[in-house]
Amino acid sequence: KAGKGLYAWSDGKPDKPVSGADAPDDLEDRLILPMLDACVECLRREVVSDERIVDGAMIFATGFAPSRGGPMHHARARGLTETRARLAELAGRHGPRFDPDTGWTDL
């Protein structure tokens, strides 16, 4: 109503851009990898004791894609070393919020 938000509005309807047209190439990693990193931190701090519990909780509580098997399964399928390296790369480009947790080396 105020003409502000995710879309530009005209004639009471949103002018939606073509899906993904302006999305950065690393958008998926920038959205998913911090979540995986937070799961690793929870394991390191012993907030949860088992990767399977993390996966189940994230699927049922947050709607993490069940087809990916949960965040820890996804990280293992992608490769733990590669996932951690990608976080470090993103940290170099986008700041310390992407710094990989020290728990990656314990997995």
Steps between C-alpha positions, in 0.01 A plus 500: 500500500787737578679418175795361692624147552630219286339620179435827323125555482289652225122505468470302824699203367861400558744526211687176562837459330577190298594233753873490567580768245700712745598227747872471579672178393573402859150567636421139591825456692451832678160382620566134580859484625453725806223262609732202460767688693256569786419129513870418528531753782210334684676165470832644617338665801312176574162672477405187308689173508435346161498616139183300431316697767617826343381383159160390627448814704590728211272312260200500732550833675626726221390322185855426384462308174440134593633399159843624615482279810551785745783749534765262630418238237516773237841617630637145495361436151659823377823420683592637842833640381341665197215644709740645756721640223200662335404666829854635532483631143169672571647649818780649293251657261207589725635528852544308823138388524607216268807397704481121537452368852797316653280191530542421129842350574350261759246342264 
